[in-house]
Amino acid sequence: MLKAAAEHAQEYLRNVNAQPVAPPPDAVAALKELAGPLPSEPTNPEDVLELLARFGSPATVANSGGRFFGFVNGGCVPAAMAAAWLVSAWDQNAAMRVQSPVAIALEETALDWVRRMLALPEGCGGAVVTGATMANFCGLAAARHALLERAGWDVENDGLFGAPALTVVIGEEAHSSLIKALGMLGLGRNRVVRVPVDGQGRMRADALPHLNDRTILCLQAGNVNTGAFDPAGAICPEARASGAWIHVDGAFGLWAAVSPAYRHLVHGFDLADSWATDAHKWPNIGYDCGIALVREPDALKAAMSIQAAYLMQGEQREPSHYNPELSRRARGVELWAGLRSLGQSGMAEIVERTCSHARRFAAGLRASGYQVLNDVVINQVLVSFGSAEKTLRTVARLQNDGTCWCGSTVWQRHTAMRISVSSWATTEEDVDLSLQAMLKAAAK
Ligand SMILES: Cc1ncc(COP(=O)(O)O)c(C=O)c1O
């Protein structure tokens, strides 16, 4: 079965760049072949796999190819992909050391590698979670714990009813997942102070409200639309001195730290207390893989720990005390494998190459008379093809054409097409083919 799966996977990857990036409607319609009631009798597992290859593969989005530029989707580097197969064979539960010494050892090594790659302080603790949404949740849960503990309140045991008030400060362009995490933590999606931003979406340091030791200040390294970074160097020293907890949503942008050419963008973010990032975005580790890091690991532990007579309390770190989940996939193994294969220079190369592709897109679009709405500081490009209607029509035509895939957004009241170059697999040829398709879609 595994050999058959490997053959199907190889066949898929061999052809992925030849298939339309978004699946054609007939392939999506054919998914009905996989629906229907659960058979009352077993099906031969090989036939099950065959069904997946026949009807599933054609209805995939070609994320593994080089021409998917939607959202901030990375691809999957070969070592991480192959490690994922082995992880499935191992079927480890990465909740506790006793359940999987290997998963926990590799996760801890990988967490330390990530901390070093992001140039964050020694002594940080962390969690490997499903993505930046949960990494934001973890960092903010640690913040909530630490600030309320200082105020003499035990939030994990006593909840938020009657607790001393905390103020949460976010930028006007904070990512929706951070706001969702605030809601999940009872801190409120709307109960925030929003700081005005500039034309790139960067928080204005001169517009910050008064901060104190009951404040959670949320900064962003890498805006999902523009790629811009909040000015952490101008904000963090004073914010730290005020006793505020600084949390950074750096889902992709924090990885700029690995490249000597882009490192200046993350200046000052190391002064924060917690950081959220994704390995399934720029590092191309495959879904799903996010990382939360916290300067004072005990705050994360206090927020996440779990007690029961049958569970390990442990002398050593147990993931179950740092993660929202108990049972969980050994995604730290894929993280370890992907980072081990790339090394520092391989990761820097992905950052530099994808940024250079983004600049190539921007230059090609500008040369044809279209307006690039953002400063292309990293791998994100926003382009307007004219009116909102024309831009949306162009995006729809491009998506139907199938050469590549881009989504749309509204950036500070301007409708735009988003290009996020996040995959290790994208080549210059992919960029040029995609540019041609964009120009054709816009010219129609
Ligand atoms: C800045 C930022 N934060 C958070 C997220 C959410 O990440 P995830 O989808 O991994 O939960 C994203 C996703 O694009 C993002 O760009």
The ligand as an ORCA input file, in Angstrom:
! r2SCAN-3c Opt
* xyz 0 1
  C       0.405     37.888      9.780
  C      -0.373     36.605      9.874
  N      -0.749     36.151     11.083
  C      -1.438     35.011     11.238
  C      -1.803     34.253     10.154
  C      -2.602     32.988     10.358
  O      -1.816     31.866     10.111
  P      -2.403     30.373     10.083
  O      -3.256     30.303      8.852
  O      -1.189     29.521     10.021
  O      -3.196     30.155     11.334
  C      -1.436     34.676      8.872
  C      -1.826     33.904      7.681
  O      -1.599     34.292      6.574
  C      -0.686     35.871      8.735
  O      -0.278     36.315      7.535
*
